[in-house]
Each structure stands twice: as C-alpha cells, then as structure tokens.
C-alpha cells in the first residue's frame, strides 16, 4: 500500500506531570534568531513539564556539551534537588549513539546528571517532547519580535536580556501545576 494511502497511527497523548520540577524538557533550536543581523545560532530551552514555565534560555553558536553544562548552572544550583528527570532527544550530548570498544556508555553531560541524581529519559520522536517543541515554535515568533524591538543583534546582548523575557513570558503563559 502506498504511504500516502496509509492511515496515520494515533498517538496517545502524554499527560503533564503533576508537580513543578518533576520533569524538565530540554532542547536546542537552530534558527535565524537575529533575522540576518547576526549569524544563525542555537537557542537552548529548559521547560518545566507540569507548568510549561521556561526555566532557562541561552543562545549559543552550536549545541554542544559545554553549552548544555553551562546553561543551567545557576538554575541547577537553585532547583536541582527538584528535578528527578530530564527529558531530551537522542542527541550525542545526552547519549552515546555510536558503538565503541569502550565500556563507558555515558556522556559527560550524563555523568554530571548522575552526580546530581537526575535521570535522563530519551524521547523516541520529536512529537514525544511536544511541549518543548511547541515552545520553540512560539519562541521563534515572539522572541524574534521582542529582540527586534529591543534592538538586540548579538548572542551576548541576547543572553543578558533573556532573564527579563523569561519572566514576562512565564507571567503570561505558565499554567498552574495540578499538585502544588
């Protein structure tokens, strides 16, 4: 049967977690964030699953282990005890994707999470981590416009301004957790 004639598989939606900090979704989004005023870059997004609050945003040139480690440093120091799980894709920052002769199947980022007693869950598809993917799509619209209005055209200026944006965004769009 041709692919176009096949019925689409229905997917059971994954419900939000009950408590703030119970599951954190992370993702990197490559885009022309500065609309040609600067080079294309990546936005790292940390999103709480229960409340849909943006916990951390950071612009970087590429999606690397160093950037993921550096990103939540202040957030982790304040709230790491709340985060039992991080939900991510199967990017090589989070998971060893190649077969190797080494016994170690854990990345540097994974070692840090182990020390903090945080488990990482890997999504099998982009749809599985839909909340952070939808947040990326929203940010690709709203964040770009806000930065244009603020006259921001560099990664350094944008990273300095992002905490203000996160606060405004969360006041407008964050939901209450089912269990406080």
Residue pairs with C-beta under 8 A, 6 or more apart in sequence:
11 127
14 128
16 49
16 50
16 52
16 131
16 178
17 23
17 49
17 50
17 177
18 50
18 177
18 178
18 179
19 50
19 177
19 178
19 179
19 180
20 48
20 50
20 51
20 53
20 82
20 177
20 180
21 48
21 50
21 79
21 82
21 83
21 84
22 49
22 50
22 82
22 84
22 85
23 48
23 49
23 50
23 84
23 85
23 86
23 87
23 121
24 46
24 47
24 48
24 49
24 55
24 83
24 85
24 86
24 87
25 45
25 46
25 47
25 48
25 49
25 86
25 87
25 88
25 129
25 131
25 132
26 44
26 45
26 46
26 47
26 68
26 86
26 87
26 88
26 132
27 44
27 45
27 47
27 88
27 89
27 129
27 132
27 133
27 136
28 42
28 43
28 44
28 45
28 63
28 91
29 42
29 43
29 45
29 136
29 139
29 140
30 40
30 41
30 42
30 63
31 40
31 41
31 43
31 140
31 144
32 40
33 40
33 41
33 43
33 59
33 140
33 143
33 144
33 147
33 158
34 41
34 144
34 147
34 152
34 153
34 154
34 158
35 144
35 148
37 153
38 153
38 154
38 155
39 61
41 59
41 60
41 61
41 155
42 59
42 60
42 61
42 62
42 63
42 67
43 57
43 58
43 59
43 136
43 139
43 143
44 56
44 57
44 58
44 59
44 60
44 63
44 67
44 68
44 71
45 54
45 56
45 57
45 132
45 135
45 136
45 139
46 54
46 55
46 56
46 57
46 71
46 72
46 75
47 53
47 54
47 55
47 131
47 132
47 135
48 55
49 87
49 131
50 175
50 177
50 178
51 174
51 175
51 176
51 177
52 131
52 135
52 173
52 174
52 175
53 170
53 174
54 135
54 166
54 169
54 170
55 72
55 75
55 79
56 71
56 72
56 75
56 166
57 139
57 162
57 165
57 166
58 67
58 70
58 71
58 159
58 162
59 155
59 158
59 159
59 162
60 67
60 71
60 155
61 155
63 91
63 93
64 93
65 93
65 107
65 108
65 109
68 93
68 109
69 108
69 109
69 112
76 83
76 116
80 116
80 118
83 116
83 118
84 118
84 119
85 118
85 119
85 120
85 121
86 113
86 118
86 119
86 120
86 121
87 120
87 121
87 123
87 129
87 132
88 94
88 120
88 121
88 122
88 123
88 129
89 122
89 123
89 126
89 129
90 97
90 122
90 123
90 124
92 107
93 107
93 109
94 107
94 109
94 110
94 120
94 122
95 107
95 110
95 120
95 122
96 104
96 105
96 106
96 107
106 114
110 120
113 119
113 120
123 129
126 133
127 133
138 173
142 169
143 165
146 165
147 153
147 158
147 161
150 161
152 158
152 161
